[in-house]
């Protein structure tokens, strides 16, 4: 049992990571949400930047910490990731609704809400995952 605890402590997530990571994640997710409702050609231009930003964040994390955990892998934290994905999909729908029905600026509101939801969801996911690791679930 002691060796299990020692191994778990060796892969514990960082207790602190830069606030800029959360802000950039929020920015990328907000851009991904807002991009769906932007007028053409902006929606087409924004998508590769948002997806590239997410890929860059994964590469940065792996380089800095030496590991990466998919949001859907841990048992309990998975539900936070699924909930966040549902919120993001709903906000994308709101953004698209604004583009086709109006008001035309609704993509800005949806993007700001996506920014906030991404940061809150990221912090909640990490909290649940840390607790899950500590409990050995």
Secondary structure as UniProt FT lines:
FT   HELIX           2..10
FT   HELIX           19..35
FT   TURN            36..37
FT   TURN            40..41
FT   HELIX           42..65
FT   TURN            71..73
FT   TURN            75..76
FT   HELIX           77..100
FT   TURN            104..105
FT   HELIX           106..135
//
